[in-house]
Amino acid sequence: MDKKFYLEADIKLQEETADLKKAVAAVITLPKEGEKQQDLLYFSAIFVSSGANLNKAYFLPSELVKAENTIINKALDVEHKEEDIIGHLYDRAFIDAAGNKLDVRSGIANCYLKTGTVIYTIL
């Protein structure tokens, strides 16, 4: 196959510290070093946020909360092309702008939906 794709994003590398590991683990659980499969790529990322996005769509926090349970085990595709599945989403959590996990049962204002994701193929 001659299909290639490129993901572009601003990446901020941070030194791995005990405090950073603890903060990340409090939101999304990624496999520990001895539990990872070498042919898979695990990561967490912001999937969607309340408010306007770059596609000019607007999401209310209440809409995100209602759809929260529909994200688990959904396919991850490239540029919304359902035939180009490269992985899946396995976990999700609501966070605030500072990265703190939110309890949606207590009501939320602005929020971000963070996902745990695995990539298992490259097109």
MODELLER restraints for C-alpha pairs under 7 A, 6 or more apart:
rsr = mdl.restraints
at = mdl.atoms
rsr.add(forms.Gaussian(group=physical.xy_distance, feature=features.Distance(at['CA:3:A'], at['CA:123:A']), mean=5.74, stdev=0.5))
rsr.add(forms.Gaussian(group=physical.xy_distance, feature=features.Distance(at['CA:4:A'], at['CA:123:A']), mean=5.97, stdev=0.5))
rsr.add(forms.Gaussian(group=physical.xy_distance, feature=features.Distance(at['CA:27:A'], at['CA:93:A']), mean=6.34, stdev=0.5))
rsr.add(forms.Gaussian(group=physical.xy_distance, feature=features.Distance(at['CA:27:A'], at['CA:101:A']), mean=5.74, stdev=0.5))
rsr.add(forms.Gaussian(group=physical.xy_distance, feature=features.Distance(at['CA:28:A'], at['CA:91:A']), mean=6.92, stdev=0.5))
rsr.add(forms.Gaussian(group=physical.xy_distance, feature=features.Distance(at['CA:28:A'], at['CA:92:A']), mean=6.88, stdev=0.5))
rsr.add(forms.Gaussian(group=physical.xy_distance, feature=features.Distance(at['CA:28:A'], at['CA:93:A']), mean=6.81, stdev=0.5))
rsr.add(forms.Gaussian(group=physical.xy_distance, feature=features.Distance(at['CA:28:A'], at['CA:116:A']), mean=6.05, stdev=0.5))
rsr.add(forms.Gaussian(group=physical.xy_distance, feature=features.Distance(at['CA:30:A'], at['CA:42:A']), mean=6.82, stdev=0.5))
rsr.add(forms.Gaussian(group=physical.xy_distance, feature=features.Distance(at['CA:30:A'], at['CA:116:A']), mean=6.95, stdev=0.5))
rsr.add(forms.Gaussian(group=physical.xy_distance, feature=features.Distance(at['CA:39:A'], at['CA:120:A']), mean=6.91, stdev=0.5))
rsr.add(forms.Gaussian(group=physical.xy_distance, feature=features.Distance(at['CA:40:A'], at['CA:118:A']), mean=6.56, stdev=0.5))
rsr.add(forms.Gaussian(group=physical.xy_distance, feature=features.Distance(at['CA:40:A'], at['CA:119:A']), mean=5.82, stdev=0.5))
rsr.add(forms.Gaussian(group=physical.xy_distance, feature=features.Distance(at['CA:40:A'], at['CA:120:A']), mean=5.05, stdev=0.5))
rsr.add(forms.Gaussian(group=physical.xy_distance, feature=features.Distance(at['CA:41:A'], at['CA:118:A']), mean=5.53, stdev=0.5))
rsr.add(forms.Gaussian(group=physical.xy_distance, feature=features.Distance(at['CA:41:A'], at['CA:119:A']), mean=5.10, stdev=0.5))
rsr.add(forms.Gaussian(group=physical.xy_distance, feature=features.Distance(at['CA:41:A'], at['CA:120:A']), mean=6.71, stdev=0.5))
rsr.add(forms.Gaussian(group=physical.xy_distance, feature=features.Distance(at['CA:42:A'], at['CA:117:A']), mean=5.80, stdev=0.5))
rsr.add(forms.Gaussian(group=physical.xy_distance, feature=features.Distance(at['CA:42:A'], at['CA:118:A']), mean=4.57, stdev=0.5))
rsr.add(forms.Gaussian(group=physical.xy_distance, feature=features.Distance(at['CA:42:A'], at['CA:119:A']), mean=6.60, stdev=0.5))
rsr.add(forms.Gaussian(group=physical.xy_distance, feature=features.Distance(at['CA:43:A'], at['CA:116:A']), mean=5.99, stdev=0.5))
rsr.add(forms.Gaussian(group=physical.xy_distance, feature=features.Distance(at['CA:43:A'], at['CA:117:A']), mean=5.43, stdev=0.5))
rsr.add(forms.Gaussian(group=physical.xy_distance, feature=features.Distance(at['CA:43:A'], at['CA:118:A']), mean=6.54, stdev=0.5))
rsr.add(forms.Gaussian(group=physical.xy_distance, feature=features.Distance(at['CA:44:A'], at['CA:114:A']), mean=6.73, stdev=0.5))
rsr.add(forms.Gaussian(group=physical.xy_distance, feature=features.Distance(at['CA:44:A'], at['CA:115:A']), mean=5.37, stdev=0.5))
rsr.add(forms.Gaussian(group=physical.xy_distance, feature=features.Distance(at['CA:44:A'], at['CA:116:A']), mean=4.51, stdev=0.5))
rsr.add(forms.Gaussian(group=physical.xy_distance, feature=features.Distance(at['CA:44:A'], at['CA:117:A']), mean=5.87, stdev=0.5))
rsr.add(forms.Gaussian(group=physical.xy_distance, feature=features.Distance(at['CA:45:A'], at['CA:114:A']), mean=5.46, stdev=0.5))
rsr.add(forms.Gaussian(group=physical.xy_distance, feature=features.Distance(at['CA:45:A'], at['CA:115:A']), mean=5.56, stdev=0.5))
rsr.add(forms.Gaussian(group=physical.xy_distance, feature=features.Distance(at['CA:45:A'], at['CA:116:A']), mean=6.94, stdev=0.5))
rsr.add(forms.Gaussian(group=physical.xy_distance, feature=features.Distance(at['CA:46:A'], at['CA:112:A']), mean=6.52, stdev=0.5))
rsr.add(forms.Gaussian(group=physical.xy_distance, feature=features.Distance(at['CA:46:A'], at['CA:113:A']), mean=5.83, stdev=0.5))
rsr.add(forms.Gaussian(group=physical.xy_distance, feature=features.Distance(at['CA:46:A'], at['CA:114:A']), mean=4.32, stdev=0.5))
rsr.add(forms.Gaussian(group=physical.xy_distance, feature=features.Distance(at['CA:46:A'], at['CA:115:A']), mean=6.33, stdev=0.5))
rsr.add(forms.Gaussian(group=physical.xy_distance, feature=features.Distance(at['CA:47:A'], at['CA:113:A']), mean=5.62, stdev=0.5))
rsr.add(forms.Gaussian(group=physical.xy_distance, feature=features.Distance(at['CA:47:A'], at['CA:114:A']), mean=5.53, stdev=0.5))
rsr.add(forms.Gaussian(group=physical.xy_distance, feature=features.Distance(at['CA:47:A'], at['CA:115:A']), mean=6.17, stdev=0.5))
rsr.add(forms.Gaussian(group=physical.xy_distance, feature=features.Distance(at['CA:48:A'], at['CA:112:A']), mean=5.91, stdev=0.5))
rsr.add(forms.Gaussian(group=physical.xy_distance, feature=features.Distance(at['CA:48:A'], at['CA:113:A']), mean=5.36, stdev=0.5))
rsr.add(forms.Gaussian(group=physical.xy_distance, feature=features.Distance(at['CA:49:A'], at['CA:111:A']), mean=5.77, stdev=0.5))
rsr.add(forms.Gaussian(group=physical.xy_distance, feature=features.Distance(at['CA:49:A'], at['CA:112:A']), mean=4.13, stdev=0.5))
rsr.add(forms.Gaussian(group=physical.xy_distance, feature=features.Distance(at['CA:49:A'], at['CA:113:A']), mean=5.98, stdev=0.5))
rsr.add(forms.Gaussian(group=physical.xy_distance, feature=features.Distance(at['CA:50:A'], at['CA:59:A']), mean=4.93, stdev=0.5))
rsr.add(forms.Gaussian(group=physical.xy_distance, feature=features.Distance(at['CA:50:A'], at['CA:60:A']), mean=5.43, stdev=0.5))
rsr.add(forms.Gaussian(group=physical.xy_distance, feature=features.Distance(at['CA:50:A'], at['CA:61:A']), mean=5.28, stdev=0.5))
rsr.add(forms.Gaussian(group=physical.xy_distance, feature=features.Distance(at['CA:50:A'], at['CA:110:A']), mean=5.73, stdev=0.5))
rsr.add(forms.Gaussian(group=physical.xy_distance, feature=features.Distance(at['CA:50:A'], at['CA:111:A']), mean=5.56, stdev=0.5))
rsr.add(forms.Gaussian(group=physical.xy_distance, feature=features.Distance(at['CA:50:A'], at['CA:112:A']), mean=6.36, stdev=0.5))
rsr.add(forms.Gaussian(group=physical.xy_distance, feature=features.Distance(at['CA:51:A'], at['CA:58:A']), mean=5.07, stdev=0.5))
rsr.add(forms.Gaussian(group=physical.xy_distance, feature=features.Distance(at['CA:51:A'], at['CA:59:A']), mean=5.14, stdev=0.5))
rsr.add(forms.Gaussian(group=physical.xy_distance, feature=features.Distance(at['CA:51:A'], at['CA:60:A']), mean=6.22, stdev=0.5))
rsr.add(forms.Gaussian(group=physical.xy_distance, feature=features.Distance(at['CA:52:A'], at['CA:58:A']), mean=4.24, stdev=0.5))
rsr.add(forms.Gaussian(group=physical.xy_distance, feature=features.Distance(at['CA:52:A'], at['CA:59:A']), mean=6.58, stdev=0.5))
rsr.add(forms.Gaussian(group=physical.xy_distance, feature=features.Distance(at['CA:61:A'], at['CA:108:A']), mean=6.69, stdev=0.5))
rsr.add(forms.Gaussian(group=physical.xy_distance, feature=features.Distance(at['CA:61:A'], at['CA:109:A']), mean=6.27, stdev=0.5))
rsr.add(forms.Gaussian(group=physical.xy_distance, feature=features.Distance(at['CA:61:A'], at['CA:110:A']), mean=6.33, stdev=0.5))
rsr.add(forms.Gaussian(group=physical.xy_distance, feature=features.Distance(at['CA:61:A'], at['CA:111:A']), mean=6.56, stdev=0.5))
rsr.add(forms.Gaussian(group=physical.xy_distance, feature=features.Distance(at['CA:65:A'], at['CA:104:A']), mean=6.88, stdev=0.5))
rsr.add(forms.Gaussian(group=physical.xy_distance, feature=features.Distance(at['CA:71:A'], at['CA:89:A']), mean=6.94, stdev=0.5))
rsr.add(forms.Gaussian(group=physical.xy_distance, feature=features.Distance(at['CA:72:A'], at['CA:89:A']), mean=5.79, stdev=0.5))
rsr.add(forms.Gaussian(group=physical.xy_distance, feature=features.Distance(at['CA:72:A'], at['CA:90:A']), mean=5.18, stdev=0.5))
rsr.add(forms.Gaussian(group=physical.xy_distance, feature=features.Distance(at['CA:72:A'], at['CA:91:A']), mean=5.80, stdev=0.5))
rsr.add(forms.Gaussian(group=physical.xy_distance, feature=features.Distance(at['CA:73:A'], at['CA:88:A']), mean=5.87, stdev=0.5))
rsr.add(forms.Gaussian(group=physical.xy_distance, feature=features.Distance(at['CA:73:A'], at['CA:89:A']), mean=5.20, stdev=0.5))
rsr.add(forms.Gaussian(group=physical.xy_distance, feature=features.Distance(at['CA:73:A'], at['CA:90:A']), mean=5.10, stdev=0.5))
rsr.add(forms.Gaussian(group=physical.xy_distance, feature=features.Distance(at['CA:74:A'], at['CA:88:A']), mean=5.49, stdev=0.5))
rsr.add(forms.Gaussian(group=physical.xy_distance, feature=features.Distance(at['CA:74:A'], at['CA:89:A']), mean=5.53, stdev=0.5))
rsr.add(forms.Gaussian(group=physical.xy_distance, feature=features.Distance(at['CA:75:A'], at['CA:85:A']), mean=6.28, stdev=0.5))
rsr.add(forms.Gaussian(group=physical.xy_distance, feature=features.Distance(at['CA:75:A'], at['CA:87:A']), mean=5.93, stdev=0.5))
rsr.add(forms.Gaussian(group=physical.xy_distance, feature=features.Distance(at['CA:75:A'], at['CA:88:A']), mean=4.26, stdev=0.5))
rsr.add(forms.Gaussian(group=physical.xy_distance, feature=features.Distance(at['CA:75:A'], at['CA:89:A']), mean=6.48, stdev=0.5))
rsr.add(forms.Gaussian(group=physical.xy_distance, feature=features.Distance(at['CA:76:A'], at['CA:85:A']), mean=5.61, stdev=0.5))
rsr.add(forms.Gaussian(group=physical.xy_distance, feature=features.Distance(at['CA:76:A'], at['CA:86:A']), mean=5.82, stdev=0.5))
rsr.add(forms.Gaussian(group=physical.xy_distance, feature=features.Distance(at['CA:76:A'], at['CA:87:A']), mean=4.91, stdev=0.5))
rsr.add(forms.Gaussian(group=physical.xy_distance, feature=features.Distance(at['CA:76:A'], at['CA:88:A']), mean=4.65, stdev=0.5))
rsr.add(forms.Gaussian(group=physical.xy_distance, feature=features.Distance(at['CA:76:A'], at['CA:89:A']), mean=6.56, stdev=0.5))
rsr.add(forms.Gaussian(group=physical.xy_distance, feature=features.Distance(at['CA:77:A'], at['CA:84:A']), mean=5.26, stdev=0.5))
rsr.add(forms.Gaussian(group=physical.xy_distance, feature=features.Distance(at['CA:77:A'], at['CA:85:A']), mean=4.17, stdev=0.5))
rsr.add(forms.Gaussian(group=physical.xy_distance, feature=features.Distance(at['CA:77:A'], at['CA:86:A']), mean=5.66, stdev=0.5))
rsr.add(forms.Gaussian(group=physical.xy_distance, feature=features.Distance(at['CA:78:A'], at['CA:84:A']), mean=5.72, stdev=0.5))
rsr.add(forms.Gaussian(group=physical.xy_distance, feature=features.Distance(at['CA:78:A'], at['CA:85:A']), mean=6.72, stdev=0.5))
rsr.add(forms.Gaussian(group=physical.xy_distance, feature=features.Distance(at['CA:86:A'], at['CA:119:A']), mean=5.66, stdev=0.5))
rsr.add(forms.Gaussian(group=physical.xy_distance, feature=features.Distance(at['CA:86:A'], at['CA:120:A']), mean=5.98, stdev=0.5))
rsr.add(forms.Gaussian(group=physical.xy_distance, feature=features.Distance(at['CA:86:A'], at['CA:121:A']), mean=4.99, stdev=0.5))
rsr.add(forms.Gaussian(group=physical.xy_distance, feature=features.Distance(at['CA:86:A'], at['CA:122:A']), mean=6.23, stdev=0.5))
rsr.add(forms.Gaussian(group=physical.xy_distance, feature=features.Distance(at['CA:87:A'], at['CA:118:A']), mean=5.47, stdev=0.5))
rsr.add(forms.Gaussian(group=physical.xy_distance, feature=features.Distance(at['CA:87:A'], at['CA:119:A']), mean=4.12, stdev=0.5))
rsr.add(forms.Gaussian(group=physical.xy_distance, feature=features.Distance(at['CA:87:A'], at['CA:120:A']), mean=5.30, stdev=0.5))
rsr.add(forms.Gaussian(group=physical.xy_distance, feature=features.Distance(at['CA:87:A'], at['CA:121:A']), mean=6.78, stdev=0.5))
rsr.add(forms.Gaussian(group=physical.xy_distance, feature=features.Distance(at['CA:88:A'], at['CA:117:A']), mean=5.87, stdev=0.5))
rsr.add(forms.Gaussian(group=physical.xy_distance, feature=features.Distance(at['CA:88:A'], at['CA:118:A']), mean=5.67, stdev=0.5))
rsr.add(forms.Gaussian(group=physical.xy_distance, feature=features.Distance(at['CA:88:A'], at['CA:119:A']), mean=6.71, stdev=0.5))
rsr.add(forms.Gaussian(group=physical.xy_distance, feature=features.Distance(at['CA:89:A'], at['CA:115:A']), mean=6.50, stdev=0.5))
rsr.add(forms.Gaussian(group=physical.xy_distance, feature=features.Distance(at['CA:89:A'], at['CA:116:A']), mean=5.86, stdev=0.5))
rsr.add(forms.Gaussian(group=physical.xy_distance, feature=features.Distance(at['CA:89:A'], at['CA:117:A']), mean=4.41, stdev=0.5))
rsr.add(forms.Gaussian(group=physical.xy_distance, feature=features.Distance(at['CA:89:A'], at['CA:118:A']), mean=6.50, stdev=0.5))
rsr.add(forms.Gaussian(group=physical.xy_distance, feature=features.Distance(at['CA:90:A'], at['CA:116:A']), mean=5.54, stdev=0.5))
rsr.add(forms.Gaussian(group=physical.xy_distance, feature=features.Distance(at['CA:90:A'], at['CA:117:A']), mean=5.78, stdev=0.5))
rsr.add(forms.Gaussian(group=physical.xy_distance, feature=features.Distance(at['CA:91:A'], at['CA:115:A']), mean=5.43, stdev=0.5))
rsr.add(forms.Gaussian(group=physical.xy_distance, feature=features.Distance(at['CA:91:A'], at['CA:116:A']), mean=4.70, stdev=0.5))
rsr.add(forms.Gaussian(group=physical.xy_distance, feature=features.Distance(at['CA:92:A'], at['CA:113:A']), mean=6.64, stdev=0.5))
rsr.add(forms.Gaussian(group=physical.xy_distance, feature=features.Distance(at['CA:92:A'], at['CA:114:A']), mean=5.48, stdev=0.5))
rsr.add(forms.Gaussian(group=physical.xy_distance, feature=features.Distance(at['CA:92:A'], at['CA:115:A']), mean=4.26, stdev=0.5))
rsr.add(forms.Gaussian(group=physical.xy_distance, feature=features.Distance(at['CA:92:A'], at['CA:116:A']), mean=6.08, stdev=0.5))
rsr.add(forms.Gaussian(group=physical.xy_distance, feature=features.Distance(at['CA:93:A'], at['CA:101:A']), mean=6.81, stdev=0.5))
rsr.add(forms.Gaussian(group=physical.xy_distance, feature=features.Distance(at['CA:93:A'], at['CA:113:A']), mean=5.78, stdev=0.5))
rsr.add(forms.Gaussian(group=physical.xy_distance, feature=features.Distance(at['CA:93:A'], at['CA:114:A']), mean=5.34, stdev=0.5))
rsr.add(forms.Gaussian(group=physical.xy_distance, feature=features.Distance(at['CA:93:A'], at['CA:115:A']), mean=6.55, stdev=0.5))
rsr.add(forms.Gaussian(group=physical.xy_distance, feature=features.Distance(at['CA:94:A'], at['CA:101:A']), mean=5.80, stdev=0.5))
rsr.add(forms.Gaussian(group=physical.xy_distance, feature=features.Distance(at['CA:94:A'], at['CA:102:A']), mean=5.34, stdev=0.5))
rsr.add(forms.Gaussian(group=physical.xy_distance, feature=features.Distance(at['CA:94:A'], at['CA:111:A']), mean=6.42, stdev=0.5))
rsr.add(forms.Gaussian(group=physical.xy_distance, feature=features.Distance(at['CA:94:A'], at['CA:112:A']), mean=5.63, stdev=0.5))
rsr.add(forms.Gaussian(group=physical.xy_distance, feature=features.Distance(at['CA:94:A'], at['CA:113:A']), mean=4.67, stdev=0.5))
rsr.add(forms.Gaussian(group=physical.xy_distance, feature=features.Distance(at['CA:94:A'], at['CA:114:A']), mean=6.13, stdev=0.5))
rsr.add(forms.Gaussian(group=physical.xy_distance, feature=features.Distance(at['CA:95:A'], at['CA:101:A']), mean=4.39, stdev=0.5))
rsr.add(forms.Gaussian(group=physical.xy_distance, feature=features.Distance(at['CA:95:A'], at['CA:102:A']), mean=5.17, stdev=0.5))
rsr.add(forms.Gaussian(group=physical.xy_distance, feature=features.Distance(at['CA:95:A'], at['CA:111:A']), mean=5.81, stdev=0.5))
rsr.add(forms.Gaussian(group=physical.xy_distance, feature=features.Distance(at['CA:95:A'], at['CA:112:A']), mean=5.29, stdev=0.5))
rsr.add(forms.Gaussian(group=physical.xy_distance, feature=features.Distance(at['CA:95:A'], at['CA:113:A']), mean=6.40, stdev=0.5))
rsr.add(forms.Gaussian(group=physical.xy_distance, feature=features.Distance(at['CA:95:A'], at['CA:114:A']), mean=6.93, stdev=0.5))
rsr.add(forms.Gaussian(group=physical.xy_distance, feature=features.Distance(at['CA:96:A'], at['CA:102:A']), mean=6.67, stdev=0.5))
rsr.add(forms.Gaussian(group=physical.xy_distance, feature=features.Distance(at['CA:96:A'], at['CA:110:A']), mean=6.97, stdev=0.5))
rsr.add(forms.Gaussian(group=physical.xy_distance, feature=features.Distance(at['CA:96:A'], at['CA:111:A']), mean=5.08, stdev=0.5))
rsr.add(forms.Gaussian(group=physical.xy_distance, feature=features.Distance(at['CA:96:A'], at['CA:112:A']), mean=6.17, stdev=0.5))
rsr.add(forms.Gaussian(group=physical.xy_distance, feature=features.Distance(at['CA:97:A'], at['CA:111:A']), mean=7.00, stdev=0.5))
